[in-house]
Amino acid sequence: MNELVQRLSEGEHPVEASLRPDKTATALKECIDRGYVYIKFTDTKGGTDLGVSIDLEASNLNEADFFNQKGQVHIVGNLTLNYVKVRCIADIDLKTLEGQGYLEPIGE
């Protein structure tokens, strides 16, 4: 298995919602509504931005108050990182747009 995938699959890691041009809860909501969000693993060299196709059934947005930037979102989605299919799981606080996340390799 790829070294980066293995590292991000072991334990939880600091993440942030990677949003441009505005880093706001509203911008995150717009990304979620489109079904695609960038999650950045900040503890890698230079950070690792991953584009995640959101699985709305596996994700949890019930605790999110995007308008008041309160609560958190549980985002789950799939992607391919360095030729390895993985599932990204991240919990993001809407006040800071930071949280914890990890990857799960998906068996072929």
All heavy atoms as an XYZ file, in Angstrom:
838
protein
N       0.841     -1.182      0.000
C       0.000      0.000      0.000
C       0.891      1.252      0.000
O       1.966      1.251      0.568
C      -0.907      0.000      1.240
C      -1.805      1.215      1.311
S      -2.797      1.357      2.811
C      -3.548     -0.224      2.910
N       0.398      2.292     -0.611
C       1.109      3.560     -0.679
C       1.378      4.110      0.723
O       0.525      4.032      1.605
C       0.251      4.532     -1.489
C       0.848      5.896     -1.578
O       0.586      6.722     -0.705
N       1.623      6.140     -2.598
N       2.569      4.685      0.931
C       2.980      5.171      2.255
C       2.048      6.261      2.793
O       1.665      6.246      3.958
C       4.404      5.710      2.172
C       4.948      6.198      3.508
C       6.353      6.775      3.374
O       7.091      6.387      2.446
O       6.699      7.619      4.209
N       1.665      7.227      1.949
C       0.771      8.302      2.395
C      -0.604      7.758      2.768
O      -1.153      8.121      3.812
C       0.634      9.370      1.307
C      -0.295     10.536      1.635
C       0.192     11.297      2.873
C      -0.412     11.470      0.442
N      -1.127      6.870      1.956
C      -2.430      6.259      2.254
C      -2.351      5.500      3.568
O      -3.233      5.616      4.424
C      -2.885      5.334      1.108
C      -4.141      4.571      1.496
C      -3.111      6.137     -0.172
N      -1.286      4.741      3.761
C      -1.133      3.971      4.996
C      -1.080      4.898      6.204
O      -1.746      4.658      7.213
C       0.129      3.110      4.943
C       0.356      2.384      6.253
C       0.885      0.985      6.055
O       1.119      0.550      4.928
N       1.062      0.283      7.137
N      -0.301      5.970      6.098
C      -0.161      6.909      7.218
C      -1.495      7.557      7.579
O      -1.850      7.666      8.750
C       0.868      7.975      6.864
C       1.121      8.923      7.997
C       2.341      9.792      7.732
N       2.164     10.994      8.504
C       2.370     12.210      8.072
N       2.811     12.407      6.858
N       2.168     13.236      8.830
N      -2.247      7.983      6.565
C      -3.520      8.653      6.832
C      -4.627      7.676      7.217
O      -5.705      8.097      7.635
C      -3.936      9.489      5.617
C      -3.002     10.658      5.282
C      -3.481     11.401      4.044
C      -2.853     11.615      6.470
N      -4.346      6.374      7.100
C      -5.304      5.350      7.507
C      -5.101      4.911      8.954
O      -5.909      4.158      9.490
C      -5.178      4.121      6.600
O      -5.458      4.466      5.276
N      -4.021      5.361      9.572
C      -3.709      4.956     10.944
C      -4.033      6.089     11.899
O      -3.359      7.123     11.896
C      -2.235      4.574     11.046
C      -1.875      3.369     10.201
C      -0.377      3.089     10.128
O       0.421      3.924     10.592
O      -0.022      2.024      9.598
N      -5.057      5.920     12.710
C      -5.450      6.936     13.678
C      -6.133      8.115     13.014
O      -6.411      8.107     11.817
N      -6.417      9.143     13.810
C      -7.053     10.350     13.294
C      -6.004     11.436     13.100
O      -4.990     11.458     13.786
C      -8.150     10.824     14.235
C      -9.330      9.879     14.269
C     -10.568     10.505     14.863
O     -10.463     11.499     15.605
O     -11.658      9.993     14.575
N      -6.278     12.330     12.170
C      -5.344     13.385     11.806
C      -6.066     14.722     11.741
O      -7.262     14.771     11.448
C      -4.723     13.075     10.429
C      -4.032     11.752     10.384
N      -2.714     11.612     10.709
C      -4.497     10.514     10.099
C      -2.384     10.339     10.609
N      -3.446      9.653     10.236
N      -5.353     15.822     11.986
C      -5.984     17.139     11.858
C      -6.344     17.417     10.393
O      -5.555     17.143      9.488
C      -4.936     18.120     12.372
C      -3.659     17.372     12.451
C      -3.957     15.915     12.431
N      -7.560     17.922     10.208
C      -8.031     18.274      8.871
C      -8.696     19.641      8.914
O      -9.033     20.147      9.987
C      -9.044     17.235      8.310
C      -8.400     15.876      8.128
C     -10.277     17.141      9.182
N      -8.885     20.210      7.732
C      -9.661     21.436      7.610
C     -10.400     21.394      6.284
O      -9.976     20.720      5.347
C      -8.779     22.678      7.693
C      -7.797     22.832      6.553
C      -6.881     24.048      6.712
O      -6.663     24.505      7.841
O      -6.389     24.515      5.674
N     -11.518     22.122      6.248
C     -12.230     22.279      4.987
C     -11.410     23.243      4.144
O     -11.102     24.348      4.580
C     -13.630     22.811      5.239
N     -11.023     22.819      2.961
C     -10.200     23.641      2.077
C     -11.140     24.374      1.131
O     -11.653     23.793      0.173
C      -9.223     22.745      1.318
O      -8.318     23.514      0.581
N     -11.396     25.634      1.445
C     -12.396     26.432      0.724
C     -11.770     27.673      0.128
O     -10.976     28.342      0.778
C     -13.520     26.832      1.688
C     -14.215     25.675      2.399
C     -15.011     26.186      3.582
C     -15.105     24.922      1.426
N     -12.164     27.994     -1.110
C     -11.676     29.207     -1.766
C     -12.822     29.833     -2.524
O     -13.641     29.109     -3.068
C     -10.530     28.865     -2.730
C      -9.304     28.396     -1.979
C      -8.189     28.021     -2.967
N      -7.050     27.507     -2.260
C      -6.820     26.229     -2.026
N      -7.639     25.325     -2.455
N      -5.743     25.860     -1.379
N     -12.951     31.127     -2.670
C     -12.057     32.134     -2.096
C     -12.383     32.442     -0.640
O     -11.556     32.981      0.071
C     -12.296     33.367     -2.977
C     -13.721     33.231     -3.399
C     -13.962     31.738     -3.532
N     -13.602     32.100     -0.181
C     -14.007     32.421      1.189
C     -14.073     31.161      2.028
O     -14.753     30.205      1.664
C     -15.379     33.110      1.203
C     -15.389     34.399      0.417
O     -14.414     35.156      0.529
O     -16.372     34.636     -0.312
N     -13.383     31.177      3.167
C     -13.404     30.039      4.083
C     -14.498     30.292      5.116
O     -14.247     30.828      6.195
C     -12.032     29.865      4.743
C     -11.913     28.565      5.507
C     -10.496     28.337      5.983
C     -10.438     27.058      6.791
N      -9.110     26.775      7.281
N     -15.735     29.928      4.738
C     -16.892     30.144      5.608
C     -17.740     28.880      5.659
O     -17.653     28.015      4.776
C     -17.772     31.297      5.085
O     -18.312     30.912      3.813
C     -16.990     32.595      4.949
N     -18.581     28.800      6.681
C     -19.504     27.670      6.791
C     -20.479     27.663      5.618
O     -20.869     26.601      5.128
C     -20.250     27.738      8.121
N     -20.851     28.848      5.144
C     -21.756     28.937      3.996
C     -21.101     28.351      2.742
O     -21.742     27.631      1.974
C     -22.160     30.403      3.746
O     -22.743     30.911      4.949
C     -23.150     30.525      2.619
N     -19.820     28.635      2.546
C     -19.092     28.073      1.405
C     -19.019     26.554      1.512
O     -19.153     25.838      0.508
C     -17.697     28.678      1.312
N     -18.831     26.045      2.724
C     -18.807     24.597      2.935
C     -20.168     24.000      2.587
O     -20.253     22.968      1.927
C     -18.419     24.261      4.374
C     -18.414     22.779      4.736
C     -17.457     21.990      3.840
C     -18.049     22.596      6.205
N     -21.242     24.649      2.990
C     -22.597     24.172      2.683
C     -22.803     24.106      1.174
O     -23.385     23.140      0.667
C     -23.624     25.101      3.324
C     -25.062     24.859      2.891
C     -25.779     23.964      3.841
C     -27.268     23.880      3.591
N     -27.642     22.966      2.530
N     -22.328     25.114      0.454
C     -22.462     25.116     -1.001
C     -21.720     23.934     -1.618
O     -22.221     23.295     -2.554
C     -21.959     26.436     -1.574
C     -22.852     27.612     -1.237
C     -22.246     28.966     -1.592
O     -21.106     29.002     -2.139
O     -22.904     29.982     -1.321
N     -20.544     23.624     -1.097
C     -19.787     22.461     -1.584
C     -20.544     21.167     -1.303
O     -20.643     20.293     -2.169
C     -18.409     22.405     -0.935
S     -17.291     23.719     -1.467
N     -21.078     21.045     -0.102
C     -21.836     19.847      0.267
C     -23.051     19.706     -0.639
O     -23.366     18.610     -1.112
C     -22.230     19.899      1.756
C     -20.972     19.745      2.629
C     -23.258     18.816      2.083
C     -21.186     20.030      4.101
N     -23.735     20.822     -0.908
C     -24.906     20.782     -1.791
C     -24.542     20.322     -3.202
O     -25.347     19.691     -3.885
C     -25.592     22.151     -1.843
C     -26.288     22.517     -0.535
O     -26.505     21.619      0.307
O     -26.617     23.708     -0.364
N     -23.326     20.631     -3.647
C     -22.849     20.188     -4.962
C     -22.347     18.742     -4.913
O     -22.056     18.140     -5.951
C     -21.724     21.093     -5.454
C     -22.196     22.449     -5.932
C     -21.100     23.189     -6.691
N     -19.894     23.413     -5.921
C     -19.639     24.505     -5.209
N     -20.508     25.482     -5.151
N     -18.500     24.619     -4.539
N     -22.161     18.205     -3.696
C     -21.732     16.813     -3.557
C     -20.238     16.597     -3.629
O     -19.778     15.471     -3.791
N     -19.461     17.695     -3.506
C     -18.015     17.568     -3.638
C     -17.341     18.610     -2.752
O     -17.673     19.786     -2.820
C     -17.613     17.806     -5.101
C     -16.245     17.331     -5.466
C     -16.014     16.000     -5.764
C     -15.175     18.215     -5.532
C     -14.749     15.553     -6.125
C     -13.910     17.775     -5.891
C     -13.706     16.436     -6.186
O     -12.462     15.997     -6.534
N     -16.395     18.162     -1.922
C     -15.706     19.078     -1.009
C     -14.227     18.717     -0.960
O     -13.851     17.566     -1.178
C     -16.341     19.030      0.406
C     -16.140     17.685      1.064
C     -15.831     20.137      1.287
N     -13.396     19.717     -0.715
C     -11.966     19.485     -0.522
C     -11.663     19.444      0.967
O     -12.014     20.373      1.703
C     -11.124     20.581     -1.187
C     -11.048     20.432     -2.676
C     -11.950     21.077     -3.503
C     -10.072     19.618     -3.256
C     -11.889     20.929     -4.885
C     -10.006     19.458     -4.626
C     -10.914     20.112     -5.430
O     -10.857     19.964     -6.789
N     -11.030     18.365      1.394
C     -10.593     18.185      2.777
C      -9.069     18.196      2.760
O      -8.448     17.468      1.978
C     -11.089     16.853      3.368
C     -12.620     16.756      3.303
C     -10.563     16.654      4.788
C     -13.350     17.709      4.202
N      -8.465     19.017      3.617
C      -7.007     19.101      3.676
C      -6.496     18.441      4.949
O      -6.882     18.822      6.056
C      -6.557     20.561      3.637
C      -5.047     20.724      3.632
C      -4.654     22.174      3.452
C      -3.171     22.327      3.226
N      -2.819     23.716      2.891
N      -5.636     17.454      4.786
C      -4.922     16.843      5.917
C      -3.713     17.728      6.157
O      -2.804     17.789      5.329
C      -4.517     15.404      5.591
C      -5.659     14.427      5.671
C      -6.569     14.315      4.638
C      -5.837     13.649      6.802
C      -7.630     13.431      4.707
C      -6.893     12.762      6.899
C      -7.798     12.654      5.845
N      -3.691     18.422      7.284
C      -2.702     19.470      7.521
C      -1.385     18.975      8.101
O      -0.422     19.735      8.146
C      -3.284     20.562      8.431
O      -3.683     19.974      9.678
C      -4.488     21.236      7.785
N      -1.319     17.723      8.554
C      -0.083     17.249      9.184
C       0.821     16.472      8.226
O       1.671     15.707      8.649
C      -0.376     16.434     10.445
C      -1.087     15.123     10.181
O      -1.609     14.931      9.062
O      -1.129     14.272     11.096
N       0.648     16.683      6.926
C       1.565     16.108      5.950
C       2.455     17.235      5.422
O       2.140     18.411      5.610
C       0.799     15.455      4.775
O       0.025     16.456      4.122
C      -0.102     14.333      5.251
N       3.535     16.887      4.757
C       4.444     17.915      4.229
C       3.691     18.792      3.242
O       3.297     18.329      2.176
C       5.636     17.272      3.541
C       6.575     16.573      4.495
C       7.735     15.946      3.747
C       8.622     15.187      4.713
N       9.665     14.442      4.014
N       3.480     20.050      3.600
C       2.760     20.976      2.733
C       1.252     20.797      2.757
O       0.531     21.537      2.118
N       0.760     19.813      3.483
C      -0.671     19.533      3.524
C      -1.093     18.712      2.314
O      -0.474     18.774      1.266
N      -2.132     17.929      2.477
C      -2.646     17.094      1.400
C      -4.113     17.424      1.186
O      -4.950     17.116      2.034
C      -2.484     15.593      1.746
O      -1.093     15.318      1.969
C      -3.000     14.705      0.638
N      -4.416     18.095      0.067
C      -5.790     18.436     -0.296
C      -6.399     17.272     -1.057
O      -5.852     16.835     -2.070
C      -5.818     19.672     -1.201
C      -5.933     20.964     -0.431
O      -6.838     21.058      0.411
O      -5.134     21.867     -0.684
N      -7.549     16.792     -0.578
C      -8.226     15.684     -1.238
C      -9.616     16.126     -1.674
O     -10.382     16.668     -0.878
C      -8.354     14.489     -0.283
C      -7.059     13.931      0.283
C      -7.360     12.794      1.247
C      -6.145     13.461     -0.831
N      -9.938     15.890     -2.926
C     -11.287     16.150     -3.427
C     -12.161     14.946     -3.143
O     -11.877     13.840     -3.608
N     -13.215     15.158     -2.353
C     -14.038     14.059     -1.867
C     -15.442     14.150     -2.463
O     -16.115     15.172     -2.318
C     -14.128     14.108     -0.319
C     -15.014     12.990      0.212
C     -12.739     14.039      0.297
N     -15.875     13.069     -3.125
C     -17.267     12.956     -3.577
C     -18.082     12.484     -2.380
O     -17.887     11.375     -1.882
C     -17.391     11.944     -4.719
O     -16.721     12.421     -5.856
N     -18.979     13.331     -1.920
C     -19.680     13.079     -0.661
C     -20.743     11.999     -0.818
O     -21.540     12.022     -1.753
C     -20.318     14.377     -0.138
C     -19.232     15.415      0.121
C     -21.132     14.118      1.117
C     -19.762     16.795      0.438
N     -20.757     11.072      0.129
C     -21.798     10.057      0.260
C     -22.788     10.607      1.295
O     -22.547     10.508      2.501
C     -21.177      8.739      0.714
C     -22.197      7.633      0.909
O     -23.415      7.915      0.970
O     -21.775      6.465      1.017
N     -23.872     11.210      0.823
C     -24.817     11.866      1.743
C     -25.482     10.893      2.700
O     -25.803     11.258      3.831
C     -25.872     12.652      0.961
C     -25.369     13.945      0.349
C     -26.448     14.588     -0.511
C     -24.894     14.910      1.417
N     -25.674      9.652      2.286
C     -26.306      8.676      3.180
C     -25.396      8.295      4.338
O     -25.864      8.045      5.439
C     -26.743      7.447      2.398
C     -27.904      7.753      1.476
C     -28.555      6.507      0.932
O     -28.323      5.401      1.476
O     -29.313      6.640     -0.034
N     -24.083      8.267      4.101
C     -23.122      7.917      5.153
C     -22.719      9.135      5.985
O     -22.266      8.996      7.114
C     -21.882      7.274      4.554
N     -22.886     10.334      5.425
C     -22.524     11.563      6.133
C     -23.636     11.954      7.100
O     -24.756     11.465      7.003
C     -22.302     12.698      5.123
O     -21.235     12.376      4.250
N     -23.302     12.867      8.042
C     -24.298     13.349      9.008
C     -24.193     14.867      9.098
O     -23.175     15.399      9.546
C     -24.079     12.707     10.380
C     -25.140     13.099     11.378
O     -25.930     14.010     11.155
N     -25.176     12.398     12.501
N     -25.259     15.535      8.676
C     -25.313     16.997      8.711
C     -26.330     17.492      9.721
O     -26.618     18.694      9.791
C     -25.667     17.530      7.312
C     -24.831     16.974      6.155
C     -25.350     17.488      4.830
C     -23.373     17.305      6.336
N     -26.889     16.591     10.538
C     -27.973     16.943     11.469
C     -27.567     17.929     12.551
O     -28.406     18.647     13.080
C     -28.552     15.680     12.117
C     -29.228     14.783     11.101
O     -29.688     15.240     10.059
N     -29.274     13.496     11.393
N     -26.292     17.960     12.928
C     -25.832     18.854     13.996
C     -25.305     20.173     13.445
O     -24.739     20.972     14.178
C     -24.731     18.165     14.808
C     -25.194     16.909     15.520
C     -24.052     16.226     16.249
O     -23.078     16.906     16.618
O     -24.142     15.011     16.445
N     -25.502     20.417     12.149
C     -24.922     21.593     11.500
C     -25.905     22.756     11.447
O     -27.037     22.601     11.015
C     -24.483     21.231     10.092
N     -25.444     23.916     11.914
C     -26.163     25.182     11.747
C     -25.229     26.077     10.936
O     -24.433     26.824     11.482
C     -26.487     25.797     13.106
C     -27.232     27.119     13.000
O     -27.337     27.675     11.881
O     -27.697     27.615     14.043
N     -25.324     25.947      9.612
C     -24.406     26.661      8.727
C     -24.563     28.166      8.842
O     -23.587     28.906      8.803
C     -24.619     26.220      7.271
C     -24.206     24.806      7.014
C     -25.143     23.784      7.007
C     -22.881     24.475      6.773
C     -24.767     22.473      6.765
C     -22.492     23.171      6.535
C     -23.447     22.171      6.531
N     -25.803     28.635      9.005
C     -26.058     30.075      9.054
C     -25.355     30.738     10.242
O     -24.764     31.795     10.118
C     -27.571     30.341      9.109
C     -27.915     31.795      9.099
C     -27.810     32.541      7.932
C     -28.324     32.422     10.262
C     -28.121     33.896      7.928
C     -28.621     33.776     10.264
C     -28.524     34.512      9.093
N     -25.409     30.076     11.405
C     -24.786     30.620     12.619
C     -23.388     30.066     12.872
O     -22.793     30.350     13.910
C     -25.690     30.358     13.828
C     -26.973     31.145     13.749
O     -26.949     32.361     13.595
N     -28.109     30.459     13.830
N     -22.863     29.255     11.960
C     -21.543     28.646     12.073
C     -21.355     27.901     13.394
O     -20.370     28.082     14.107
C     -20.436     29.690     11.877
C     -20.482     30.336     10.510
C     -19.305     31.248     10.242
O     -18.247     31.116     10.843
N     -19.478     32.176      9.323
N     -22.345     27.051     13.706
C     -22.300     26.254     14.936
C     -22.517     24.790     14.600
O     -23.134     24.453     13.601
C     -23.398     26.713     15.901
C     -23.199     28.102     16.447
C     -24.302     28.459     17.415
C     -24.091     29.866     17.957
N     -25.191     30.283     18.814
N     -22.010     23.930     15.480
C     -22.180     22.496     15.299
C     -21.066     21.912     14.459
O     -20.017     22.534     14.253
N     -21.306     20.705     13.991
C     -20.297     20.049     13.182
C     -20.949     19.198     12.102
O     -22.130     18.882     12.189
C     -19.348     19.214     14.030
C     -19.926     17.935     14.589
C     -18.848     17.105     15.267
O     -17.744     17.566     15.527
N     -19.157     15.863     15.568
N     -20.140     18.857     11.107
C     -20.583     17.951     10.058
C     -19.684     16.726     10.062
O     -18.496     16.814     10.379
C     -20.566     18.624      8.659
C     -21.616     19.691      8.568
C     -19.203     19.182      8.313
N     -20.281     15.601      9.765
C     -19.560     14.338      9.614
C     -19.618     14.015      8.129
O     -20.685     13.698      7.599
C     -20.233     13.248     10.452
C     -19.592     11.908     10.336
N     -18.403     11.602     10.958
C     -19.966     10.784      9.670
C     -18.080     10.341     10.682
N     -19.019      9.835      9.897
N     -18.489     14.168      7.448
C     -18.440     13.989      6.000
C     -17.770     12.659      5.669
O     -16.694     12.355      6.187
C     -17.674     15.151      5.334
C     -18.441     16.460      5.551
C     -17.459     14.879      3.853
C     -17.723     17.685      5.060
N     -18.426     11.901      4.806
C     -17.896     10.623      4.337
C     -17.972     10.625      2.816
O     -18.995     11.026      2.247
C     -18.713      9.443      4.906
C     -18.182      8.119      4.377
C     -18.713      9.464      6.426
N     -16.893     10.226      2.185
C     -16.911     10.153      0.733
C     -15.717      9.402      0.182
O     -14.745      9.140      0.893
N     -15.806      9.066     -1.092
C     -14.788      8.243     -1.729
C     -13.910      9.055     -2.665
O     -14.333     10.084     -3.196
C     -15.450      7.114     -2.508
C     -16.203      6.162     -1.611
O     -15.923      6.050     -0.428
N     -17.175      5.479     -2.167
N     -12.697      8.571     -2.863
C     -11.769      9.157     -3.806
C     -10.654      8.161     -4.072
O     -10.594      7.101     -3.433
C     -11.172     10.462     -3.261
C     -10.285     10.311     -2.017
C      -9.005     11.083     -2.205
C     -11.048     10.821     -0.809
N      -9.772      8.502     -4.992
C      -8.581      7.703     -5.261
C      -7.367      8.558     -4.939
O      -7.246      9.680     -5.432
C      -8.541      7.249     -6.733
O      -9.717      6.481     -7.006
C      -7.309      6.411     -7.008
N      -6.493      8.054     -4.077
C      -5.271      8.755     -3.689
C      -4.084      7.871     -4.050
O      -3.982      6.742     -3.560
C      -5.270      9.057     -2.185
C      -4.001      9.689     -1.621
C      -3.696     11.032     -2.292
C      -4.119      9.871     -0.109
N      -3.225      8.373     -4.920
C      -2.041      7.621     -5.355
C      -2.415      6.213     -5.822
O      -1.801      5.224     -5.429
C      -0.984      7.578     -4.249
C      -0.449      8.951     -3.917
O      -0.535      9.884     -4.722
N       0.095      9.100     -2.732
N      -3.458      6.131     -6.650
C      -3.936      4.894     -7.267
C      -4.583      3.922     -6.286
O      -4.805      2.763     -6.622
C      -2.813      4.181     -8.041
C      -2.141      5.077     -9.043
C      -0.879      5.603     -8.777
C      -2.769      5.436    -10.227
C      -0.267      6.454     -9.693
C      -2.158      6.285    -11.141
C      -0.916      6.790    -10.866
O      -0.311      7.623    -11.763
N      -4.893      4.375     -5.082
C      -5.547      3.537     -4.081
C      -6.929      4.115     -3.815
O      -7.062      5.300     -3.483
C      -4.737      3.484     -2.767
C      -5.442      2.623     -1.737
C      -3.326      2.977     -3.022
N      -7.968      3.266     -3.958
C      -9.325      3.725     -3.653
C      -9.493      3.777     -2.144
O      -9.194      2.807     -1.441
C     -10.358      2.799     -4.282
C     -10.370      2.887     -5.785
C     -11.438      2.025     -6.394
C     -11.368      2.159     -7.901
N     -12.456      1.435     -8.560
N      -9.970      4.938     -1.650
C     -10.133      5.124     -0.209
C     -11.452      5.825      0.070
O     -12.052      6.453     -0.796
C      -8.974      5.963      0.400
C      -7.655      5.234      0.298
C      -8.888      7.336     -0.236
N     -11.866      5.702      1.316
C     -13.005      6.436      1.846
C     -12.439      7.434      2.846
O     -11.664      7.058      3.719
C     -13.979      5.481      2.526
C     -15.178      6.154      3.168
C     -16.204      5.122      3.586
N     -16.847      4.604      2.403
C     -18.111      4.830      2.074
N     -18.880      5.508      2.863
N     -18.613      4.348      0.976
N     -12.821      8.688      2.709
C     -12.391      9.740      3.629
C     -13.504      9.978      4.638
O     -14.664     10.143      4.260
C     -12.092     11.021      2.846
S     -11.597     12.412      3.883
N     -13.160      9.989      5.910
C     -14.107     10.271      6.995
C     -13.551     11.456      7.767
O     -12.417     11.420      8.249
C     -14.284      9.056      7.936
C     -14.928      7.892      7.171
C     -15.161      9.423      9.117
C     -13.991      6.845      6.768
N     -14.354     12.529      7.866
C     -13.884     13.743      8.536
C     -15.011     14.376      9.334
O     -16.155     14.442      8.872
C     -13.354     14.742      7.513
N     -14.680     14.827     10.539
C     -15.590     15.598     11.373
C     -15.063     17.023     11.412
O     -13.955     17.260     11.880
C     -15.658     15.009     12.793
C     -16.303     13.633     12.795
O     -17.418     13.505     12.260
O     -15.688     12.686     13.305
N     -15.884     17.959     10.930
C     -15.475     19.355     10.789
C     -16.353     20.233     11.668
O     -17.581     20.175     11.586
C     -15.614     19.834      9.326
C     -14.884     18.907      8.372
C     -15.197     21.289      9.181
C     -13.409     19.074      8.308
N     -15.712     21.047     12.524
C     -16.407     22.027     13.355
C     -16.718     23.250     12.487
O     -15.827     23.786     11.831
C     -15.528     22.415     14.538
C     -16.204     23.410     15.444
O     -16.145     24.619     15.139
O     -16.792     22.989     16.449
N     -17.968     23.694     12.492
C     -18.351     24.798     11.610
C     -17.824     26.154     12.066
O     -17.716     27.071     11.258
C     -19.872     24.854     11.461
C     -20.476     23.671     10.725
C     -21.980     23.807     10.632
C     -19.857     23.502      9.349
N     -17.478     26.284     13.321
C     -16.931     27.555     13.798
C     -15.507     27.767     13.277
O     -15.150     28.852     12.829
C     -16.952     27.610     15.327
C     -16.498     28.936     15.889
C     -16.670     28.986     17.399
C     -16.270     30.351     17.916
N     -16.476     30.468     19.343
N     -14.688     26.722     13.330
C     -13.280     26.835     12.933
C     -13.003     26.252     11.540
O     -11.945     26.518     10.970
C     -12.380     26.095     13.941
O     -12.723     24.696     13.924
C     -12.539     26.662     15.338
N     -13.945     25.426     11.046
C     -13.774     24.675      9.794
C     -12.577     23.739      9.861
O     -11.953     23.414      8.858
C     -13.698     25.619      8.588
C     -14.981     26.427      8.367
C     -14.781     27.455      7.286
C     -16.157     25.512      8.062
N     -12.272     23.288     11.075
C     -11.193     22.332     11.311
C     -11.756     21.146     12.080
O     -12.838     21.225     12.654
C     -10.067     22.984     12.120
C      -9.401     24.129     11.380
C      -8.366     24.854     12.216
O      -8.270     24.590     13.436
O      -7.655     25.686     11.648
N     -10.992     20.062     12.089
C     -11.450     18.891     12.823
C     -10.461     17.753     12.705
O      -9.258     17.965     12.589
N     -11.017     16.537     12.697
C     -10.214     15.317     12.648
C     -10.739     14.431     11.527
O     -11.937     14.420     11.244
C     -10.312     14.558     13.979
C      -9.741     15.288     15.169
C      -8.231     15.342     15.100
O      -7.565     14.339     14.889
N      -7.677     16.531     15.277
N      -9.808     13.686     10.923
C     -10.226     12.795      9.853
C      -9.238     11.684      9.617
O      -8.137     11.697     10.162
N      -9.634     10.744      8.783
C      -8.764      9.621      8.426
C      -9.266      8.996      7.130
O     -10.356      9.331      6.650
C      -8.703      8.577      9.548
C     -10.038      7.955      9.890
C     -10.425      6.745      9.322
C     -10.907      8.566     10.791
C     -11.644      6.175      9.631
C     -12.122      8.008     11.116
C     -12.495      6.800     10.526
O     -13.711      6.240     10.838
N      -8.465      8.107      6.582
C      -8.834      7.383      5.376
C      -9.037      5.906      5.702
O      -8.410      5.368      6.616
C      -7.724      7.498      4.326
C      -7.366      8.887      3.843
C      -6.253      8.809      2.801
C      -8.564      9.622      3.289
N      -9.906      5.266      4.929
C     -10.092      3.816      4.988
C      -9.886      3.263      3.591
O     -10.617      3.640      2.674
C     -11.519      3.463      5.424
C     -11.830      3.660      6.858
C     -13.279      3.238      7.174
O     -14.080      3.010      6.252
O     -13.585      3.166      8.369
N      -8.879      2.414      3.387
C      -8.722      1.791      2.064
C      -9.954      0.950      1.742
O     -10.520      0.301      2.623
C      -7.486      0.909      2.224
C      -6.745      1.510      3.389
C      -7.798      2.052      4.314
N     -10.378      1.007      0.492
C     -11.541      0.234      0.048
C     -11.035     -0.984     -0.685
O     -10.282     -0.865     -1.658
C     -12.427      1.092     -0.885
C     -12.961      2.318     -0.139
C     -13.582      0.253     -1.429
C     -13.672      3.312     -1.040
N     -11.428     -2.172     -0.219
C     -10.991     -3.396     -0.854
C     -11.511     -3.520     -2.263
O     -12.613     -3.080     -2.566
N     -10.730     -4.079     -3.106
C     -11.099     -4.233     -4.527
C     -12.022     -5.413     -4.688
O     -11.857     -6.445     -4.154
C      -9.839     -4.427     -5.371
C      -8.945     -3.239     -5.355
C      -9.489     -2.045     -6.136
O      -9.942     -2.248     -7.271
O      -9.464     -0.940     -5.604
